[in-house]
Amino acid sequence: MTLEQILAATDPGSTSEPFLPAGLSPAIVKPAPTYPDDLTAREVEVLRLLAQGRTDAQIAEHLVISRRTVNTHLTSIYRKIQVSSRSAATRYAVDRKLL
């Protein structure tokens, strides 16, 4: 790609298509999924594992993170979905079909 092509691709007034890496078309680039209550993708992953009945240690092993990180995720999840127990978080995941 020449310098002129790069500048044209980043120029907001340019009439050409937006710049995408080689081999990608706009149809392939999909927006990131959105989750309820501002949960992140990782938090939903942790919540799914929790709802499957896994312990913090099992979640940590499955995701290759520390138990402390799992606990941090759970604290954030509980705050965002306004629950205070594993069973309430599980119910939340089931109700919203996150499993």
Secondary structure as GFF3:
##gff-version 3
##sequence-region A 1 99
A	DSSP	alpha_helix	3	10	.	.	.	ID=ss1
A	DSSP	three_ten_helix	36	38	.	.	.	ID=ss2
A	DSSP	alpha_helix	41	51	.	.	.	ID=ss3
A	DSSP	alpha_helix	56	63	.	.	.	ID=ss4
A	DSSP	alpha_helix	67	81	.	.	.	ID=ss5
A	DSSP	alpha_helix	86	95	.	.	.	ID=ss6
###
